[in-house]
């Protein structure tokens, strides 16, 4: 195991070496619908927080899997446990641009029940301002007194050409930032996101339809704005690759062998499941884990009919509307290398991500 982890450590530090040659760590804003405690959302945040090779400018929060106020507290608490309260947490949009709980219910009455609707899921529903008790305990720190949209705009202007916008949830915050200041797109280094589905029947929120993926379905209009913008580069982790992974009991057991506040948090709250957002985080830090990626035009259906919120895509040689943009879509990965990277990051000492 020690040998495996040493090899993994070398692969993880490839990003640090590349960044060092440029004189700095890669700067990133992590935009996330941070369901807690633990979850694919929170675990991707913690991967970035644990890495000494990435400069996390802040974690911006958006309603998605839970309401933004609840997610913000879960994120503050998780970063406390990881010894990374130095990372600002900034709450953002509470509702999608157009889509709503009520419209989703009308759609379901016509086209079939969805198996997950995030903050709107009936079995877990509560009002946006209600904060349930946090099983992991309430944080002692506070979020930044700023809106996520303003933070995104401020950071890309402060570091022009250097900031990656990484999104693991609905794209509402980024869409609003573009609408408020279109220069966000040209000033950002790139857009990296987890979302959409192309050619799988699983991984989505509707039985047999992976193209109705939660992050994109929750706020289709935001996706349309973001995916129609002229970014320098767009990289997408779709459900097509997510369904090839699993956070297994064995992985959890390997992490639990190391005793830190973070590993105890994961042991108590993390559950087995697909590793949606963790792949997108890992691939940003070490692109070599991806073994197959292809370029496609990708956007979303905003017709408010049967296909509302469903991924639409086309090959790069196809004539498409001028607002469609090419994205690099990830389809396969070296799962063993990915799993070992995840284990390595989660078992680093408390506060290791601060670096030197």
C-alpha positions in Angstrom: 0.0 0.0 0.0 2.8 2.4 0.8 4.3 1.9 -2.6 1.0 2.5 -4.3 0.4 5.7 -2.3 3.9 6.9 -3.2 3.2 6.4 -6.9 -0.1 8.2 -6.5 1.5 11.0 -4.7 3.8 11.5 -7.6 0.9 11.7 -10.0 -1.0 14.1 -7.8 2.1 16.4 -7.6 2.5 16.5 -11.4 0.1 19.5 -11.3 2.2 21.2 -8.7 5.3 20.7 -10.8 3.6 22.2 -13.8 2.3 25.1 -11.8 5.7 25.7 -10.2 7.3 26.2 -13.6 4.8 29.0 -14.1 5.5 30.4 -10.6 2.2 29.7 -9.0 -0.4 27.2 -8.1 -3.5 27.0 -10.3 -6.2 29.2 -8.9 -9.8 27.9 -8.7 -13.2 28.9 -7.5 -15.2 25.8 -6.5 -18.9 26.5 -7.2 -21.0 23.7 -5.6 -24.4 22.7 -4.3 -22.8 21.3 -1.2 -25.1 18.7 0.3 -23.9 17.6 3.7 -22.7 16.0 5.7 -20.3 14.3 3.3 -21.7 13.4 -0.2 -20.1 13.6 -3.6 -20.5 17.4 -3.4 -18.7 17.8 -0.1 -16.1 15.2 -0.9 -15.1 17.1 -4.1 -14.7 20.3 -2.0 -12.6 18.4 0.5 -10.3 17.0 -2.2 -9.5 20.5 -3.3 -9.1 21.6 0.3 -6.8 18.8 1.1 -4.5 19.4 -1.9 -1.4 21.5 -1.3 -1.1 22.0 -5.1 -4.2 24.1 -5.7 -5.0 27.7 -4.7 -8.7 27.5 -3.7 -9.8 31.2 -3.8 -13.2 30.3 -2.4 -16.2 28.0 -2.4 -19.3 29.6 -3.8 -22.6 27.8 -2.9 -25.7 27.4 -5.0 -29.1 25.7 -4.2 -29.3 22.3 -5.8 -29.1 19.1 -3.7 -30.1 21.2 -0.7 -31.0 24.8 -0.1 -28.1 27.3 -0.2 -28.3 28.3 3.5 -28.1 24.7 4.7 -25.4 23.9 2.2 -23.3 26.9 3.4 -23.3 25.7 7.0 -22.4 22.1 6.0 -19.5 23.5 3.9 -18.2 25.7 6.7 -18.3 22.8 9.1 -16.5 20.4 6.7 -13.7 22.9 6.1 -13.4 23.4 9.9 -13.0 19.6 10.3 -10.4 19.6 7.5 -8.4 22.5 9.1 -9.2 24.8 6.1 -11.3 27.5 7.5 -9.0 29.9 5.7 -11.0 29.1 2.5 -13.8 31.6 2.1 -17.3 30.2 1.7 -19.7 32.5 -0.1 -23.5 31.8 -0.4 -25.1 32.4 -3.8 -28.4 31.9 -5.6 -31.3 30.4 -3.7 -33.5 29.6 -6.7 -33.0 28.7 -10.4 -33.5 31.4 -13.0 -36.8 30.0 -14.3 -37.4 26.4 -13.2 -39.3 25.9 -10.0 -40.7 23.3 -7.6 -44.2 24.1 -8.9 -43.2 23.7 -12.6 -41.4 20.5 -11.9 -44.6 19.1 -10.3 -46.7 20.1 -13.4 -44.1 18.5 -15.6 -44.1 15.3 -13.6 -47.9 15.1 -13.8 -47.6 15.0 -17.6 -44.4 13.1 -18.2 -43.6 11.0 -15.2 -42.1 11.2 -11.7 -38.5 12.1 -11.3 -36.6 10.1 -8.7 -34.6 13.0 -7.3 -35.2 16.8 -7.3 -32.6 18.0 -4.8 -34.0 20.6 -2.5 -37.5 20.0 -4.0 -37.5 16.2 -3.3 -40.8 15.6 -1.5 -39.4 13.1 1.1 -36.8 15.7 2.2 -38.5 19.0 1.5 -38.4 22.0 3.8 -38.6 25.7 3.2 -35.4 27.5 2.1 -35.0 29.4 5.4 -35.3 26.3 7.6 -32.0 25.0 8.8 -32.2 21.4 10.1 -29.9 20.3 12.8 -26.5 19.5 11.4 -25.5 16.0 12.6 -21.8 16.9 12.3 -22.3 20.0 14.5 -22.7 23.7 13.7 -19.7 25.6 12.4 -18.1 28.2 14.5 -17.0 30.2 11.4 -19.1 32.5 9.2 -19.5 32.8 5.4 -18.0 35.8 3.6 -20.3 38.8 3.7 -20.6 38.8 -0.1 -22.8 37.2 -2.8 -21.2 34.4 -4.8 -21.9 36.3 -8.0 -19.9 39.3 -6.8 -17.1 37.1 -5.6 -16.8 35.4 -8.9 -16.7 38.7 -10.7 -14.2 40.2 -8.3 -11.8 37.2 -8.5 -11.6 37.0 -12.3 -10.9 40.7 -12.4 -8.2 40.4 -9.7 -6.5 37.4 -11.5 -7.3 37.8 -15.2 -6.6 34.7 -17.2 -5.7 32.7 -14.1 -8.9 31.5 -12.5 -10.6 28.2 -13.3 -14.3 28.2 -12.6 -15.1 24.7 -11.4 -18.8 23.8 -11.1 -20.2 20.7 -9.4 -23.8 21.8 -9.1 -26.4 23.8 -11.0 -24.9 26.7 -13.0 -27.1 29.5 -11.6 -24.2 31.5 -9.9 -22.1 31.4 -13.0 -25.0 32.4 -15.3 -25.8 35.3 -13.1 -22.2 36.4 -13.1 -22.1 36.3 -16.9 -25.3 38.3 -17.1 -24.0 40.9 -14.6 -20.5 41.1 -16.2 -20.0 39.3 -19.5 -16.2 39.9 -19.1 -16.3 37.0 -16.7 -16.0 34.6 -19.7 -13.0 36.2 -21.3 -11.2 36.8 -18.0 -11.6 33.2 -16.7 -8.9 30.7 -17.6 -11.5 27.9 -18.3 -14.7 26.4 -17.2 -14.7 22.9 -15.7 -17.9 21.2 -14.7 -19.8 18.1 -13.7 -23.1 17.8 -15.4 -25.1 16.5 -18.4 -25.4 13.0 -19.8 -25.0 11.8 -23.4 -25.2 8.1 -24.1 -26.2 6.2 -20.9 -29.5 5.0 -19.5 -28.4 5.4 -15.9 -27.1 8.2 -13.7 -29.9 10.6 -14.4 -32.9 11.6 -12.3 -35.4 9.9 -14.6 -35.5 6.1 -15.1 -33.8 5.0 -18.2 -32.7 8.5 -19.2 -29.1 9.6 -18.3 -29.6 12.8 -20.4 -31.8 14.2 -17.7 -29.0 14.8 -15.3 -29.8 16.7 -12.1 -27.3 19.6 -12.2 -28.4 20.6 -15.6 -32.1 19.8 -15.2 -32.4 21.9 -12.0 -31.6 25.2 -13.8 -31.7 24.6 -17.6 -31.8 28.3 -18.5 -28.5 28.8 -16.5 -26.9 26.0 -18.5 -28.0 27.5 -21.7 -26.4 30.9 -20.8 -23.2 29.3 -19.5 -22.8 26.7 -22.3 -23.5 29.3 -25.0 -20.7 31.7 -23.8 -17.3 31.9 -25.6 -15.1 30.3 -22.9 -11.4 29.7 -23.8 -12.0 26.0 -22.8 -14.9 23.9 -21.5 -14.3 20.5 -19.9 -17.3 18.4 -18.8 -17.5 15.3 -16.6 -20.9 13.8 -17.6 -22.8 10.9 -16.0 -21.4 8.7 -18.7 -18.1 8.5 -16.8 -19.6 8.8 -13.3 -21.4 5.5 -13.7 -18.0 3.7 -14.1 -17.0 4.5 -10.5 -18.1 3.6 -7.0 -17.1 4.8 -3.6 -16.9 1.3 -2.2 -16.7 0.0 1.4 -13.2 -1.0 0.7 -12.1 2.5 -0.2 -13.8 3.8 2.9 -12.1 1.2 5.0 -8.7 2.2 3.6 -9.3 5.8 4.4 -10.5 4.9 8.0 -7.1 3.3 8.7 -5.7 6.8 9.1 -7.0 8.7 12.1 -7.7 12.4 11.5 -10.7 14.6 12.2 -11.5 14.3 8.4 -11.3 10.6 8.2 -13.5 10.2 11.2 -16.0 12.6 9.6 -15.9 10.5 6.4 -16.2 7.2 8.3 -19.4 8.5 10.1 -21.2 10.3 7.3 -19.8 9.2 3.8 -21.8 6.5 2.0 -21.1 4.3 -0.9 -22.3 5.5 -4.3 -21.2 6.9 -7.7 -18.4 9.4 -7.6 -19.9 12.2 -9.7 -18.1 15.3 -8.6 -14.9 13.6 -7.2 -14.0 12.6 -10.8 -14.3 16.3 -12.0 -12.1 17.4 -9.1 -9.5 14.7 -9.6 -9.3 15.2 -13.4 -8.6 18.9 -12.8 -5.8 18.1 -10.5 -4.4 15.2 -12.5 -5.8 15.1 -16.1 -3.9 11.8 -16.7 -6.6 9.9 -14.9 -8.8 10.4 -18.0 -8.3 7.8 -20.6 -10.9 8.8 -23.2 -12.3 12.3 -24.0 -13.9 13.7 -27.1 -15.1 17.0 -28.4 -18.8 17.6 -28.8 -21.1 20.5 -29.1 -23.2 20.4 -26.0 -26.2 22.4 -24.7 -29.6 21.9 -23.2 -33.3 21.8 -24.1 -35.1 24.9 -22.7 -38.4 24.3 -24.5 -40.5 23.6 -21.3 -42.0 20.5 -22.9 -41.3 16.8 -22.5 -37.5 17.3 -23.1 -37.1 20.3 -20.8 -33.8 20.1 -19.0 -32.4 17.3 -21.1 -28.9 17.4 -22.6 -28.6 18.0 -26.3 -25.3 17.4 -28.1 -23.8 17.0 -31.6 -20.5 15.9 -33.1 -17.9 18.5 -33.9 -18.3 18.2 -37.6 -22.1 18.9 -37.5 -23.5 22.3 -38.4 -25.0 23.7 -35.2 -26.4 27.1 -34.1 -23.7 29.7 -33.7 -24.2 29.9 -29.9 -23.3 26.2 -29.4 -19.7 25.8 -28.1 -17.4 22.9 -28.3 -16.6 21.1 -25.0 -14.2 18.4 -24.1 -16.3 15.6 -22.7 -14.7 12.9 -20.5 -15.9 9.3 -21.2 -13.5 7.0 -19.4 -10.8 6.9 -16.7 -8.2 4.9 -14.9 -10.3 4.0 -12.0 -7.5 2.5 -9.9 -5.4 5.6 -10.2 -8.4 7.8 -9.4 -9.3 5.8 -6.3 -5.8 5.9 -5.0 -5.7 9.6 -5.6 -8.9 10.0 -3.6 -7.5 7.9 -0.7 -4.2 9.8 -0.7 -5.9 13.2 -0.5 -8.4 12.2 2.2 -5.7 10.7 4.4 -3.3 13.7 4.4 -2.8 15.4 7.7 -5.2 18.1 8.9 -4.5 21.4 7.2 -2.2 19.8 4.6 -3.9 21.7 1.9 -2.5 25.0 3.1 0.9 24.0 1.8 3.9 26.2 2.6 
